[in-house]
Amino acid sequence: MQPLNCVIIDDEPLSRKGLSEYINDIDFLHLAGEYDNPLKADFKGKNIQLLFLDIQMPKISGIEFFRSLHHSPPVIFTTAFPQYALDGFDLNALDYLVKPISFDRFFKAALKAKEYYEVREKNKSEVSNEKSNNKYFFIKADNKLIRIFFDEILFIEALQNYVTIHTIERKYITYLTFKSVEEYLPQDEFIKCHKSFIVAASKVSSIEGNEIIIGNHHIPISRNAKEELLQRLLKGRFLKR
């Protein structure tokens, strides 16, 4: 297991110093950044996996900041005020550390984060194995049950309450939610490139600007998805001088 990328947000310099020293002493944690104000926090491109977040801070509290995040990492709240503990646990915090924080208590909280990710990876592996053993699924289309093989799918398109599955041979329109199809597909074989499109990675012919080309199909790439899409498609296979 790779070290977990951690970020500290705390307005007290001594608290930040103490937490950073604790993190550096634990081999399964890596300090990816520290900030004295939540409004300065920049998570872009850092793959933050654990947040050590103070609660009582100027301008915006840690709780308010955490609630404002669209994609929030697991959090361990740190504070000198025990009365905030209930609010912290209401947000499904991994733990709640009351200052001054001993190394022993910090280590126990860090172990919770480690166990959280170990369990999550185990579950993802089990789901992936289960999906890899299932090479196909059934949908209802044209008033009959039709078997769709994963390796025949080119891309999938959301159409309001329906989903269109484009395969090598033809396309099928079925009454399913886009999310239900997305969750069933093997994540290592399919990539969501837009809020309404999922492509089969092995079927991508080229990328031109903000479009994926699969055969004669031009599929849009959303701005937010492009970086991750390129990383997953290239996977060290990009040759350059």
N, C-alpha and C positions, 0 to 999 in steps of 0.2 A: 504494500500500500504506500503510495506517494504521500509525502507530508501535506497536511491540510493548509491551504492558503488562508491566513488569518489577517483581519484588520482590526485595529484598535481605534475607537472613537471616544475620547475623554478630554474634557477641558482642563484637567489638572495635570501639569507636567510630571509630577512625582508618580502619579498613578500610571501614566503612560510608560514611564521609565520602568516601573516595577513589573508591569504586565509584559513589556517587551523582553525583559530579562528572563521572566518565567518561560515565555514562548521559546526563546533561544536555547533554553536548557532542556527542552523536550523534543526528542528527535522526530516525532510524528507531527510536529507543528512547524509552520514556516510563516514568518512575519512578512506580509505582502504590502503593508502600509499602515500608517498611523496618522490620525487627524485630531486637532483640538476643537473642531467644530463640525457637526454633522453636515452643514451646508457646504463644506469644503471637500467632503468625501467623494472620491472618484473611483468607481469600481470598474470602469471600462477596461476590458481586455485583461483583467486580473483573475478571473475565475475564482471569486471569493467564496470560500467554503465554510467559513466560520467568522462570526462578528462578535467582538467583545465591545459592548456598548454601554456607556455610562447613561444614567437616566436623567439626573438633575444637571442640565446644562443651559447656558444662556440662549435666548432667541427661540430655540426649539428643543423640546425634551427628547431623550432617546426613544421613548415610547411613541411620541408623535412622528419622529423620523422613521422609525421602523414600520409604522403603519402606512407611511407614504410610499414605501418601496413597492414596486410592481413585482419584482422577482427577488424576494428577500432570502438571504442565506440563513442557515440555522444561527441562532443568537444565544449568547450568554450575557445576561445583563450584569453590570457592575455598578454598585451605588453605596453611598454611606447611609442611605435611608431605608431601613427594612420594611417600612409601611408600603413601599412600592412593589413588594414581592408578588402580591396577588395580581396586579396589572401585568407584570412580566409573564407569569405563568398562563394568564388568559391569552397571551399571544404565542403559546406553545414554545416558550423558551426552553432550551436544553437545560439551563441551570440559572441560578441567581446568586451572585457572589456579593457579600456584604463587606465593605472596606472597614478596616485594613484586611487585605486578603493574604492568607498564609499560602506558602507554596503547596503544602499538603492539600489544602482545600481547592486550590487552583488545579492541581493535578487530577483530582477526582472529577472536576468539571470537564477537563480536557479528555479524560477517558470516556466520558459520556459521549462527547463529540466523535471520538474515534469509533466507539461501538455503534453509534448511529450510522456512520458511513459504511462500516463493515456489514451491518445488517442490510443496508440499502443496496450495496453492491452484490451481496449474496442473492437478494430477491431479484435484482435485475438479471443476474446470471441465470437463475432458475427460469425466469420468464423467457429469456432469450433462448435457452436450451429447449424449452417447451415449444416455442415458435419455430425453431429450426427443425424440429422433428415433424412439424406440420407444414407441408410444402404447399398447401392449398387451403381454400375456405369456400363456403357456399354463399351465394346471394340469391335473392328472389328478383327475377327480371323476366319480362315477357310472359308473365303468368306461369313461370316454372322455376325450379331450383337449378342454378347453374354453378358448376365448380370453376373457380378461378385459381390458377396456379400463380404463385408469387413471381416465378421467373418469366411469366408471359405479360406481366403488367408493365406498361410504358410510363403512365402517370395517372393520377387521380385528381379529379376536379370537383369542387363543391358547387352545387347549384341550388341555392336556397334550402329546401327541405330534402333534396335529393343529392346523390353522389353519382358522378359519371366515372366509370373505370375504363380507361383506354388500354386495350391489350394489343398484342401483335396482330391478331386477326380482326378484331372489331371493338366496338365500345358498348358498354352496358350501363343503363341508367337504373338505379335501384333506390328504394326508399330507405335510406340510412343517414345517420348524422356523419358529418365529416370527421368529428372527433372519435367516434366509435371505430371507424376504419383506421384512422391514424394510430390509435392505441393498439390495434391488433397487428399491424404490420411490423416485421422485424426492423428495428431501428438501424441496424448496421447495413441494411439493403435499401432503405427508402429515406428520403430527405424532404422535409417540408421547406419549400423555397418561397412560399407565399401563403398568406392566410387562407387562400382557396385552392392551393395546388401542392401535391406531393409527387415527387418524381422518383423513379427507380434509378439509383445511382449508376448501375451497370449499363443503362440504356442511354445515358447522356452522350450525345455526339460532340457537342461543343457549347461554349458559352460566349455569347456576343453581346457586349454591353450589359444590359439588365435583363437578358433573356437566355433561357436554356433552350438548346436545339435538340430535339429528339425526332429523328426522321424529318418529316415535313411539318412538325409541330413546333411552334414558338411559345414557350411558357415563361411568364413573367417572374422575375426575382424581386422580392421586396428589399428595400434598402437595409432593413434591420437583419435580414437573413443572409445577405450576400457573403459576409466574412466567414460565418460558420459553414456555409455551403461550400465555399472554396477550400476551406481546411479539410472538410470531410471528403470531398471529391479527390483532391490532390493526394493527401496522405503520403507525402514524401515521393510521389511519382512524377513530380514536375521536373523535367530536365531543362537545365539552363547552362549557358556557357560559363 
